[in-house]
Amino acid sequence: MTSFKDHWDLEMALQVMQHQTVDSKTWADAVKWLLLYGPPAIKEMISQASSMATENFFPELTPIGYNDEGEPLYDIQALAKSLGISEEEAMEKIAELEKKYGIKNIFGEGQAHKIH
């Protein structure tokens, strides 16, 4: 079975993102691949767009800190409430993503840069 990382390459992911009639799942997979494995400049653009979308669609959700890469960190209770799910379900989904893609998404008190 081909891993997610090997299923895509940069050219393919960019073509999918620009395609007018691609289905939403394929488009989301291309964005996910670019966020995980794309060049830093593209990751930054997608992260900025994601932050803008979060601000527009979840105005009640504000970062409580940032990780070492400057990505915003959110309180799990506030995140779950905004998504209309339980805190436990939110933690399960995040843990599943961490395991699947090997990307750390859950940070403890001493692992985040707080906003003062």
Helices and strands as residue ranges (DSSP letters): H 4-7, H 10-18, H 24-37, H 40-57, E 65-66, E 72-73, H 76-83, H 87-101, G 109-111, E 113-114
